[in-house]
Amino acid sequence: MRSKVTGVLAAVACAACCALPLLIAAGVLTIAGAAVAQKTLLAVSAGLAVAALTMWWLHRRRTAPAPTCGCGGSGCGC
């Protein structure tokens, strides 16, 4: 669940970054303010994406089935 929330937050940060040209055109942001916001949003988005992937990987690692060991028709091994 945490990885999904983090992934959604990364997508929102990315969408906000894509909306910067519209905010400049509307007069909400200056070009200098948009440059700072863009760098910040890109860094936040990348960090959240890495966090989401790490949490997903850890979850998959914890819930992976244990390998089965034993002897079968082709011999013994794990």
C-alpha positions in Angstrom: 0.0 0.0 0.0 2.8 2.4 0.8 4.5 1.9 -2.6 1.2 2.7 -4.3 0.7 5.9 -2.3 4.3 6.9 -3.0 3.9 6.1 -6.7 0.8 8.3 -6.9 2.6 11.1 -5.1 5.4 10.8 -7.7 2.9 11.0 -10.5 1.2 14.1 -9.0 4.6 15.8 -8.7 5.3 15.0 -12.3 2.0 16.3 -13.4 2.6 19.5 -11.4 5.9 19.9 -13.2 4.1 19.5 -16.6 1.6 22.2 -15.5 4.3 24.8 -15.0 4.0 26.3 -18.5 0.2 26.8 -18.0 0.9 28.5 -14.6 3.4 30.9 -16.3 0.9 31.7 -19.1 -1.8 32.4 -16.5 0.6 34.8 -14.6 0.6 32.7 -11.4 4.4 32.1 -11.6 7.2 34.1 -12.9 9.8 32.4 -15.1 12.4 32.5 -12.3 9.9 31.0 -9.9 9.0 28.3 -12.4 12.6 27.4 -12.9 13.0 26.8 -9.1 9.7 24.9 -8.9 10.7 22.8 -11.9 14.0 21.7 -10.4 12.3 21.0 -7.0 9.4 19.1 -8.5 11.7 17.0 -10.7 13.9 16.1 -7.7 10.8 15.3 -5.5 9.3 13.2 -8.3 12.5 11.2 -8.9 12.9 10.6 -5.1 9.4 9.4 -4.7 9.6 7.1 -7.7 12.8 5.5 -6.3 11.1 5.2 -2.9 8.1 3.5 -4.5 10.2 1.1 -6.4 12.3 0.2 -3.4 9.2 -0.4 -1.3 7.7 -2.6 -4.0 10.9 -4.6 -4.3 11.1 -5.1 -0.6 7.5 -6.2 -0.4 8.0 -8.7 -3.3 11.1 -10.0 -1.6 9.4 -10.6 1.7 6.4 -12.3 0.1 8.3 -14.5 -2.3 7.7 -18.3 -1.8 10.5 -20.2 -0.2 12.4 -22.6 -2.5 11.4 -26.2 -2.1 14.1 -28.8 -1.4 13.8 -32.6 -1.6 14.4 -35.6 -3.7 12.4 -36.3 -6.8 12.6 -38.5 -9.8 15.5 -36.6 -11.2 17.6 -36.6 -8.0 18.0 -34.5 -4.9 18.6 -30.8 -4.7 17.3 -27.4 -3.8 
